[in-house]
């Protein structure tokens, strides 16, 4: 129980708060209701419902809201206040928390960091696209970065489970909506930035500015930013942070801190040589594409900047394994190769296709774009598919409430020769039947996801299951 006076000392009433909610439907007796203006709904419209369900106090940004016998707290930024109050109600937290943001690579970097910590003997956890992962707590989450209440509930629970180290995925939505402002960060990493979420952000510059806030506004001044600089935006972030006299751990071909000297494909994955602390280290990674190597090195940078000895980190980093749904490769008996990857942005799709083109002269691609989401990337992804694939199959990828034919037509503007097969299972099976010896068939967009969302209905679906079942029957 938290006394109301601890939140706002202007109230003399002896009111104790049993909890906090920003969703009126979840209100329980004695709760504080925080009315937030959402993307689609206005929290003020649900104040009466919250009071009926047992809310004993209201926090809002609207000074005109008055309630008889119910204290109303005014705050100009309810979202930011919600983050602070969530920590007040759920104060526990792992000692070391590292955040990762970027358009692509967040999930892999977070997972690789988790693996490094586990190999070094730390009791670790991750929160992100794949949910919450730890030795004793594994749950799914609806957002890459949960809302502040849910996030601090998880942090508190992990702390009680003696988790010391946490790798946290941070989306641009989370930064913009102040979800992590009260999380005590030890270091933060930027992977890259490319076109995405233009249904939420007004421009690519606004998207970039939002990402930068993690390093300049949220990460404590004395802490270190890990920046991958083998991309234009990474260089910009590095230069801006340097002007602000921030601590920076840069990674890349021309980096000052961790310099990538060489990288080459080998039979088992990738051989990489780096220069760090005036010492040269060589690794043989069981990872396929160069962008996976960059994520692994970013994870190493986070491990080092959060307190691990660099020699210890480099002694275990070769043992990290690919992340489920990210560049998962399956070899068929006819010597064709199938790659399943979460690539759902132009840059991610380009990276996967460029890697595939380095291995094969015939690329088959099946992909789609999510419905009710950023439409600006659809034609661009179609153009990339057309340029780097020999055969393109456009299929459904969570069309949600949008007409699948509308999505497919927008993609097809970039790849007019593409074939459309809306049923994703049929599209994958067709691609598998077309793949011959030496070909690579890429199934992009869903990766780890085990569902398909269409017309508001969520049903079980797994790209991996479709591939395995087809290959078993074909070989049976």
Buried (B, 14 or more C-beta within 10 A) or exposed (E): EBEBBEBBEEBEEEBEBBBBBBBBEBBEEBBBBBBBBEEEEEBBEBBEEBBEBEBBBBBBBBEEBEBEEBBBBBBEEBBBBBBBBBBBBBEBBBBBBBBBBBBBBBBBBBBBBBBBBBBBEBBBBBBBBBBBBBEEBEEEBEBBBBBBBBBBBBBBBBBEBEBBBBBBBBBBBBBBBBBBBBBBBBBBBBBBBBBBBBEBBEEBEBBBBBBBBBBBEBBEEEBBBBBBBBBEBBBBBBEBBEEEEBBBBBBBEEBEBBBBEEBEBEEEBBBBBBBBEEEEBEBEBEBBBBBBBBBBBBBBBBBBBBEBEBEBBBEBBBEBEBBBBBBBEBEBEBEBBBBBBBBBBBBBBBBBBBBBBEBBEBBBBBBBBBBEBBBBBBBBBBBBBBEBBBBBBBBBBBBBEBEBEEBBBBBBEBBEEBBBBBEBBEBBBBBBEBBEEEBBBBBBBBBBBEEBBBEEEEEEBBBBEBBEBBBEEEEE
